[in-house]
Structure formats: C-alpha cells, structure tokens
Amino acid sequence: MSSAATLEITSPVQVLEHLSIGEFIQGRRVTGLLNLDPLVVSRWLCGENMRGIYQPIILRHCILEELDLEGRTFYETVELVGCRVIMAHFRRAYFYSSLLIEDCVFDQDLDAQGIQSDGRMLIHNTVFAGYVDFSGVSLRYKASLLNVSFPGGTNLLRVLANGSRERIGREITLDGCQFRTADVPAGLEAARLGITPLIESDPCGAEG
C-alpha cells in the first residue's frame, strides 16, 4: 500500500467521473463518502428492470475514508487492491460478476449482511480489524479466502457451517486464514480447512 503522504487527495465526485467512463482509480486518498448511487442505471431485459451499476469498480492502492456499496447490484467486476478502507458498507450488495479484495486493510466494523455473489469471490491477504457480520450471505459460485485475518471477529464460519458446510473446502476454500477461537464452530475441522488460530494480542499487520 502506498504511503498516505504520497497519495493525491481526490473528492468522491472526481472518482465517480472516472468510474463512470470505465476508468480505474489508483494512488488516491478519497475524502468523505464515496457513494456509488450516481452510477446506478435501469436497463430493461425481457420486461425486467435490471437496475444496477454496469461499469467495473476498480480501486487500487487507495485510502478510502468511507465506501458505500450497500444495496447496489454490480454487473461488472468490483476490485479493491492494496487499499486501506476506514469505513465500508456492504450490506445487501449483489455481485453478478466477481468481487476481488486483495492486500487490503479494513479499519472498522463491516456490515456484510445479505451480500450475494453469482460469480467468484476472492479475498486475499487482507485484514479486517473490526467485526465482520456475514449473516444471510449467499455465495452461489466459488469463493476463496487466502491469508485473511479477522482480529475483530466474524460470524463467517458459523454462517457457512449452518448453510454451506458441505461446500467448505471445495467451492469455498480457506487457506492460511486466521480466526479468533470463539469464532470457530465446534466440530469444524479447522486445520484441515486451512484455518489457523488467531493470537488475539497480535495486531496482524493492520496499519494505522
């Protein structure tokens, strides 16, 4: 991740201007709330309103003060790579294509309740410093978590064990992921599934 001192300060309006024409954002500190509502459009297919965002959302090596994906449907890829996200909202976000989160740090609690993914969901080398709530998550295709740490806690394993236990280790893979002991359901073969215990006094590399 780039040093904050070297990042160009950019407003959400400027970011939306670039995203609206399919350009990616790199090396910026985005101040305030990045609300993607202006990118939402309606497209009719066979009488159905396919309302959503049709541009790829790609943010690389940025600091995002507040990112709001809540309640939007994304028909193209969403990528966060090398980003620090101070505050984020993912509740009921629908990813038709794919979601990639790689080399990122999320500073605060993340509400990911009810997110849906029809494509691949990849979360790699990422730290969630706050609590992550995955209640009601629906992963219809493959998901991969690699070297992901949850020092703030999460209910992800309990959600998967309740609804997708037979898919864990196959369509839903975890490798080198760290969870608090309290967040690992009894009877889940943690070591075999690529889950390692989290030393809760370890900051796990989260950046200040």
C-alpha positions as CSV (number, residue, x, y, z in Angstrom):
1,M,0.0,0.0,0.0
2,S,1.3,3.5,-0.9
3,S,2.2,5.9,1.9
4,A,-0.6,8.3,2.7
5,A,1.8,11.2,2.2
6,T,2.3,10.3,-1.5
7,L,-1.4,9.9,-2.3
8,E,-3.2,12.6,-4.3
9,I,-6.3,13.8,-2.4
10,T,-9.4,13.3,-4.5
11,S,-13.1,14.0,-4.0
12,P,-15.8,11.4,-4.4
13,V,-17.2,13.5,-7.3
14,Q,-13.9,13.2,-9.2
15,V,-13.7,9.5,-8.5
16,L,-17.3,9.0,-9.9
17,E,-16.3,10.9,-13.1
18,H,-13.6,8.4,-13.8
19,L,-15.6,5.3,-12.8
20,S,-18.5,6.4,-15.0
21,I,-16.4,6.0,-18.1
22,G,-14.8,2.7,-17.1
23,E,-11.5,4.0,-15.7
24,F,-9.9,2.6,-12.6
25,I,-8.7,4.7,-9.7
26,Q,-5.2,4.3,-8.4
27,G,-3.0,6.0,-5.8
28,R,-5.6,8.4,-4.4
29,R,-6.9,9.3,-1.0
30,V,-10.6,9.7,-1.4
31,T,-12.1,12.1,1.1
32,G,-15.6,11.8,2.6
33,L,-18.2,9.3,1.5
34,L,-17.8,7.5,-1.9
35,N,-21.5,6.9,-2.7
36,L,-22.0,5.0,-6.0
37,D,-25.7,5.9,-6.4
38,P,-25.0,8.3,-9.4
39,L,-23.7,5.2,-11.4
40,V,-26.9,3.3,-10.9
41,V,-29.0,3.0,-14.1
42,S,-32.0,1.0,-15.3
43,R,-31.7,-1.4,-18.2
44,W,-34.8,-3.4,-19.4
45,L,-34.4,-7.0,-20.5
46,C,-37.4,-9.1,-21.4
47,G,-39.6,-6.7,-19.4
48,E,-37.4,-6.9,-16.3
49,N,-35.7,-3.9,-14.9
50,M,-32.0,-4.9,-14.5
51,R,-31.2,-1.8,-12.3
52,G,-27.7,-1.6,-11.2
53,I,-24.1,-0.5,-11.9
54,Y,-22.7,-1.6,-15.3
55,Q,-19.2,-0.1,-15.0
56,P,-16.3,-2.0,-13.4
57,I,-15.4,-0.6,-10.0
58,I,-11.7,-0.9,-9.6
59,L,-9.8,0.9,-6.9
60,R,-6.0,0.2,-6.4
61,H,-3.6,1.5,-3.7
62,C,-6.1,4.0,-2.3
63,I,-7.1,5.2,1.1
64,L,-10.9,5.3,1.2
65,E,-12.4,7.2,4.1
66,E,-15.9,5.8,3.6
67,L,-17.0,3.4,0.8
68,D,-20.7,2.6,0.3
69,L,-21.7,-0.4,-1.7
70,E,-24.8,-1.1,0.2
71,G,-27.9,-2.3,-1.7
72,R,-26.3,-1.9,-5.1
73,T,-26.2,-4.6,-7.8
74,F,-22.9,-4.8,-9.7
75,Y,-23.0,-6.4,-13.1
76,E,-19.3,-5.9,-13.7
77,T,-16.2,-6.8,-11.6
78,V,-15.6,-5.0,-8.3
79,E,-11.9,-4.9,-7.2
80,L,-10.2,-3.4,-4.2
81,V,-6.5,-4.0,-4.3
82,G,-3.9,-2.6,-1.9
83,C,-6.4,-0.3,-0.3
84,R,-7.0,0.9,3.3
85,V,-10.7,1.3,3.9
86,I,-11.5,3.2,7.0
87,M,-15.3,2.7,6.9
88,A,-17.3,0.5,4.5
89,H,-20.9,-0.6,3.9
90,F,-21.5,-3.9,2.0
91,R,-25.0,-4.8,3.3
92,R,-27.2,-6.5,0.6
93,A,-24.6,-5.8,-2.2
94,Y,-25.2,-8.1,-5.1
95,F,-22.2,-9.1,-7.2
96,Y,-23.2,-10.6,-10.5
97,S,-19.7,-10.8,-11.9
98,S,-16.9,-11.1,-9.4
99,L,-15.6,-9.5,-6.2
100,L,-11.8,-9.2,-5.6
101,I,-10.4,-7.9,-2.3
102,E,-6.6,-8.2,-2.1
103,D,-3.9,-6.7,0.1
104,C,-6.4,-4.5,1.9
105,V,-7.0,-3.4,5.5
106,F,-10.5,-2.6,6.8
107,D,-10.2,-0.4,9.9
108,Q,-13.8,-0.6,11.3
109,D,-16.7,-3.0,11.7
110,L,-18.1,-4.2,8.3
111,D,-21.8,-4.9,7.8
112,A,-21.8,-7.5,5.0
113,Q,-25.2,-8.9,5.9
114,G,-27.2,-10.3,3.0
115,I,-24.5,-9.9,0.3
116,Q,-24.9,-12.1,-2.7
117,S,-22.4,-13.3,-5.3
118,D,-23.2,-15.1,-8.6
119,G,-19.5,-15.0,-9.7
120,R,-16.2,-15.7,-8.0
121,M,-15.5,-14.0,-4.6
122,L,-11.8,-13.7,-3.9
123,I,-10.5,-12.2,-0.6
124,H,-6.7,-12.5,-0.3
125,N,-4.0,-11.1,2.1
126,T,-6.5,-8.9,3.9
127,V,-7.1,-7.8,7.5
128,F,-10.5,-7.0,9.0
129,A,-9.7,-5.1,12.1
130,G,-13.3,-4.7,13.2
131,Y,-16.1,-7.2,13.4
132,V,-17.5,-8.5,10.1
133,D,-21.1,-9.6,10.0
134,F,-21.9,-12.1,7.2
135,S,-25.4,-13.0,8.3
136,G,-27.5,-14.1,5.3
137,V,-24.6,-14.3,2.8
138,S,-25.4,-16.2,-0.4
139,L,-22.4,-17.5,-2.4
140,R,-23.7,-19.2,-5.5
141,Y,-20.4,-19.8,-7.1
142,K,-16.8,-20.3,-5.8
143,A,-15.2,-18.3,-3.0
144,S,-11.6,-18.2,-2.0
145,L,-10.1,-16.8,1.2
146,L,-6.3,-16.8,1.3
147,N,-4.3,-15.4,4.2
148,V,-7.2,-13.4,5.6
149,S,-7.2,-12.3,9.2
150,F,-10.2,-11.4,11.4
151,P,-8.8,-9.9,14.6
152,G,-12.0,-8.0,15.2
153,G,-14.1,-11.2,15.0
154,T,-16.6,-12.5,12.5
155,N,-19.6,-14.9,12.2
156,L,-18.4,-16.1,8.7
157,L,-17.6,-19.7,9.7
158,R,-20.8,-20.1,11.6
159,V,-22.8,-18.8,8.7
160,L,-21.0,-21.2,6.3
161,A,-21.3,-24.1,8.7
162,N,-25.0,-23.6,9.0
163,G,-25.8,-23.2,5.3
164,S,-22.9,-24.5,3.3
165,R,-20.9,-26.9,5.4
166,E,-20.6,-29.4,2.5
167,R,-19.1,-26.7,0.3
168,I,-16.3,-25.6,2.8
169,G,-13.0,-26.9,1.4
170,R,-14.4,-27.4,-2.1
171,E,-16.3,-24.5,-3.7
172,I,-15.5,-22.4,-0.6
173,T,-11.8,-22.6,0.2
174,L,-9.8,-21.2,3.1
175,D,-6.0,-21.2,3.2
176,G,-3.9,-19.6,5.9
177,C,-6.9,-17.7,7.4
178,Q,-6.9,-16.6,11.0
179,F,-10.0,-16.6,13.1
180,R,-10.5,-16.0,16.9
181,T,-11.0,-19.3,18.7
182,A,-14.5,-18.1,19.8
183,D,-15.5,-17.7,16.1
184,V,-14.7,-21.3,15.0
185,P,-17.8,-23.5,15.4
186,A,-17.4,-26.7,17.4
187,G,-16.8,-29.7,15.2
188,L,-15.3,-27.8,12.3
189,E,-12.0,-29.4,11.2
190,A,-10.1,-26.1,11.3
191,A,-6.6,-27.3,10.5
192,R,-7.8,-29.4,7.6
193,L,-9.7,-26.5,6.1
194,G,-6.8,-24.0,6.3
195,I,-7.9,-22.2,9.4
196,T,-5.3,-21.2,12.0
197,P,-5.8,-19.8,15.5
198,L,-5.5,-16.1,15.9
199,I,-3.2,-14.7,18.6
200,E,-5.6,-12.0,19.8
201,S,-3.0,-9.7,21.1
202,D,-1.3,-9.7,17.7
203,P,-2.3,-6.6,15.6
204,C,-2.0,-8.9,12.5
205,G,-0.4,-6.3,10.4
206,A,-3.2,-3.8,10.5
207,E,-1.9,-0.3,9.6
208,G,-2.6,2.8,11.5
